[in-house]
Amino acid sequence: MTTFREDTIAAIATPIGEGGISVVRLSGSKAIEIADRAFRGRNSLASVATHTAHFGRFVNSHGDLVDDVVSTVFKQPHSYTGEDVVEVSCHGGMYLTKIILAELLDHGARMAEPGEFTKRAFLNGRIDLSQAEAVADLIKARTEAAQITSIQQLEGRLSSEIRILRERLINLVSLIELELDFVEEGLEFVTRSRITDEISVVEDRINSMIDSYGVGKIYREGVKVVLCGRPNVGKSSIFNMLLNSNRAIVTNIPGTTRDTIEESININGVIFTLNDTAGIRESDDTIENEGVLRTKAEIETADILLFIIDLSEGYTKTDSSIIENLAGVRERKLMIIENKCDLINGSYNEMISSGLRTREAIIVSAKTGFGLETLREKLSSLSANGSGLSDKSVIVTNIRHVNSLRDAHMNLEKAKLSLQGGCTGEFVALDLRATCNSLGEIIGEVTSDDILTNIFSKFCIGK
Ligand code: GDP
């Protein structure tokens, strides 16, 4: 059977565009032979040592010079993919890079699919599946927090924790199954209390990984903050105040042609996506208008809601009823922002003592910038920023991983029930094996083609 790994793949590994250099990458058993057909250096690439770079001329099939290049050779098995790899670095022109790729394809390479280099690294045992996914996350990381969690995963922190847990369970299953072979002799290789203890140790560790997903998701995807409130309370002004405080690192999110405006800021290494919404109105006639409907949709998907009050008007009836409704929104974190404090001078204390102000709120002035730092700090602490990054705990950032962990947990629960219900070892062993399989999915020890296709199709070509 011919496996796809027997052919040699090629792709441009650098972004398409003009730049100092571009890199065209080849991987497979004929990578060196194919590169040698176009490369004219002091020595043929077939004769050079692994992990060395060579200056030479890259020529087309007529022998005409295309570009001066540097070819770097990595011989199997110590390459990224585990196969022979050649990286041709040329001058970074779009046309030039494409010509070099086309020449290599003409010489027998096949165009790589998205993520195929990394897929080969996985299939050749260079990295496991969670590490392969970490490569994609690292490339996409927009903040320090995302970069640190991805590199930790790439280093194998999650994988080694999963392997340790699987090993513990496999040892336990082996003892239980051994016992089944000697059932007539009535031998006990592992006590029921030892099984219970082992299960609870594994369960604790699985639970803490599942719990870490909340933080992990924030590190990977950021926090969605929605600003809402009545018209004219200062939503847009606060939005701009937050953006301006971050001007140097503001990033535009493409594709946001809608009533709500979306921008991202970085606070202490976490991305906050701010959504400025249309005002929530009091009138029955306008309540159903498009903008308000969209505001509602934004509120539904927010991680943090900033509800803005205009202090010069105080808390109106509408404000109070909106707050009541928002406070009931499940799992959303609500922050009340009292804006325009510059307009109320000394009367604020009177407002507090009059009982008008009943909630913890952050007082700001979008006009003077008062309260900006407090607001940023509060956003940062609400997002659980900082927890878990510095210590040795594993942070799960990937929905696929957390789903497998949840399956593992469910199977472990079944094992516990079988044990408590006095079932024979056979049942307990079965549930523990299922737990091992769920854990195995994370690192790719147990996997299907569908899962692999799904994971690698999200990579860019050339990675
Ligand atoms: P939105 O409709 O809620 O987005 O409100 P805007 O941000 O458009 O602000 C409405 C009006 O209030 C504008 O004229 C702003 O200049 C003004 N405004 C916003 N924030 C402040 C503030 O902190 N102090 C003062 N004095 N005026 C403000």
Boltz pocket constraint, residues with backbone or C-beta under 6 A from the ligand:
constraints:
  - pocket:
      binder: B
      contacts: [[A, 229], [A, 230], [A, 231], [A, 232], [A, 233], [A, 234], [A, 235], [A, 236], [A, 237], [A, 238], [A, 277], [A, 279], [A, 339], [A, 340], [A, 341], [A, 342], [A, 343], [A, 364], [A, 365], [A, 366], [A, 367], [A, 368]]
      max_distance: 6.0
